């Protein structure tokens, strides 16, 4: 099947695009204050390890590092990275302590 046929099948009768089952892409955008807060949080010696990992995910996602590269660097699953990117994109830095 050619690429043109695949694209035309993804559109309905009005010409609008149908859902193809692909998940939406979430983008983490952090303010300078948020970046400073997360960086200082990571530097704390008594910060919980899980929250430090989440802070690192947010900072790396803000720099547009690929999901699989974040997972490899932090030695965690891509599912975990994707979950926290979505939460940071939707709710901001306040979600850092959520379980």
Steps between C-alpha positions, in 0.01 A plus 500: 500500500638838406548782749226707332246220550598465865451872556166505319374207709579694817244766403123477527236618251532870597875490447585533867759275648381193691661380819763249407549361848822689553549652844536879522846638553549695819755780523654610828565874512657630817544858611838617626363484856389140448840402359675664793269326748555158341875547477523597867270212593729251322799641690342435842667213681186389682255520207306179430656305213173456312434875503856573385445265205175678415674838516770371263231375260340845496829679437606263223156511335513880511823478298317283241704189573337193345289281726714189448820698567359627830407145597847372413678780686293457817480119472119491516226382266368710214152452649610681817657782301189537287274502807696778671542708185122494461448600864751785483352624171146498639551601863843663524769468765240469778454135404855414607392350833202303364524127541 
